[in-house]
Amino acid sequence: MWVIFDLNGTLLDPAALLDPPEIPIAALDEANMMAMVTVLAGRETTFKPLFEAALRRGLERAGREPVDVDLGGMPAYPDVPDALRSLRGAGFRLAVLTQSAVEPSEHALANAGIREHFEHVLSAPALGAFKPEDLAYEAALERLGTTEAWFVAGHWWDVAGATFAGLKTAWVSRTDIAYPVAMPEPHLRGTDIADVAAQIKAQGL
């Protein structure tokens, strides 16, 4: 059984990019919203410049000078490495599905020390769609050669999109943000990747 993970804000911690951490966290959310609006408007886009623009805007709002930020320098959340090893040890196969391009995603995973755990790193735009479009998740399944998989994310809209697309889903809720009541329920909820991994393992292959 495959377990597919979102990358930024799920496996990797954007809060570590800048101080105060609220700036990169808000920038990631803003970049995702801009990507969705752009795609819904029928335009093409890439994620990195949107994230960079949102970071600059956040710094300006905070009265801070612009700084160069290595978007590939996000560390993994502390619970992530052991949780990934645990899933692999239980026989699960792991992949990443991100809004970012493949090369910078590979770079970020390697910098965080967790690239070795993933058989595939997939870019939704390279597959022809942006999450949470159905096509993004469906194309990922096709690329992995399967018709079912778990999808794990820390963003409610990503979890909802994958649930709509028919995947088994797990929401990683590291904050007190509530899951929207009008969206399809995730199959599992956890406070971190370790919590979710334990629940997925309990479900079996």
N, C-alpha and C positions, 0 to 999 in steps of 0.2 A: 504494500500500500504506500502510495506517495503522500508526503506531507509537504505542501507548498507554503512558503512564507513570504509575506511582504517584507521589504527591506528597511527603509528609513522610518524610524519611529516604532518599529516592531522588533527587529533584531538589533539595529544600531540606534544609539541614543543621540538625537540632535541637540539635546540640552548641553552637551559637552563642547559644542562648537564655539559658543560665545558666552560671555557673562554680561548681564544676567541671562539665565537659561530661558526665560520667557521669550526672548527675542527669536532664537532659532526655532523654538517649538511653534510659535505663532507663524513664523515664516514658512515652515513646512506645510501647515494647514492652508495658508494663503496660496502657496504655490499649487497645491492640489486642487483648490477651488478654481484657480485661474486656468489650470489645465482642462478641467471639466467644462468650464464655460467656453473655452476656445474650441474644444472638440465638438460640443453641442452646436456651436455656431458654424460648424462645417469647415473650420480652419485647421491647418496643421501646426504643430508646435513640438518643442522638446522640453523636458522637465528642468534641466540644469539652469538655463537662463531665467526661468520663472522663479526658481528657488533663490538664485543669486539676487534677482530684482527685489524679491520679498525681504531678503536679509538686509539689503541696502535701505529699503523703506523702513524696516524696523529700527535700524540704527539711527536714521534721521529722526524718527519719532521720539527716540530716547535721547536725542541731543548728542549722539555719539558720532565721532569721525568715522568715515568708511574705512574698513580694514579688509585685507585679503583673507578669505577663509577657505581652507582646504576642505571641500565637501566630502572628500574621501577620507577625512581624518576622524570620522565619528567612531567612537569605541562601541563594542558590543555591550549591551546591558550585562551586568555581572552574572545573572542567572543563565544566560544564553549558552555558553560553551558546554557546560555539563549537561544541559537539557538536550542539546543536539546530539551529544555523544550517547546519551541514554536512549534516544529514539533510534539512532542507527544501530545500537547494540541490540535493540528489540526487533530489528529486521525491517524498520521503515526506511524508505528511500526519500531523500530530501532534495528540494528544489527551491529556488527563489523566483518570484514574479514581481517585478518592480516597474514603476513608471520611468525610472532612469534608464539610460543606455547601458548596454552590456559591459563595455570596457570600464567605465568609471565604477560600475557596480562590482565588477571583479576586483578592481583596485581597492575599493572600500572594504570588501569582505576580507581580502588578504591583509590589509592594514589592521583590521580588527582581530585577525588571527583565527578566523572561522571558515575560510574559503574551502578547506579540505572536507568539510562536512556535506557539501552540496554537489550532486551529480550534474545539475544544470542551473545556470543563471539566465533567466529569461527576462527580456524587456518587453513590456506590453506594447509600446509603440512599434517596436520591431516586428511584433506579431500582427500589427495592423489595427490596434485599438488602444485606448486608454482605459484603465480601470476607472469606474466600475461597469463599463460596458460588458455585456454578456460575452461578446466575442473575445475579449482579453482572456477570460478564464477558460472558455471553450478551446481557444487556440493553444493555450498552455497544456491542457489535457491532451490535445492531439499531438503536440510536440513530444510529450512524455510517453505517448503510446498507451494511454489509459482512458477509461471512461469515468473513473471515480477517483477522488482524492480528498484529503483534508486541506483546507485553506486556513491559515492562521494570520491574523492581522491585529494591529493596535488601533485601527481606524474603523469606526462603525460603518462608514459608507462602503469601505472595501469589503468588510464582512457581509454587509447586506447585498452587495453586488454579486459576490461569490455564492451566497445562498440563493439568490434569484436564478443564478446560472446552474444550480443543481449540485454544487459541491457541499460536502460536509464542512462546517465552519466552526472556528473557535475564535472568540474575541478576547484579546489580551487587554484588560482594563487596568492600567497602571495608575490611573487617576480616578477622581470621583465623578467624571463625566458620565452621565446616564446614557444608556443605549436607547435610541428613539423608539417610542412605543408603536409607531405605525409601520415600522420596518420588520421584515421577517426575522424571527428569533434565531440567533446562532445556536448551533447544536451544543456547544460548550462555552463556558466562560471561565476565565482564570485571571489571577492578579499579576501573573508574569508567565514567561515561557516555560519555566519549570513546572508550574501548576498545570498549564495546558498540556504539556508533554505527558505528565503523569496520567491525566484523564484520557488522552488519546491512547496511550499504552493500555489502559484498562479496558478500552473498547476492543482491543485486539486488531490483528491484521485482517 
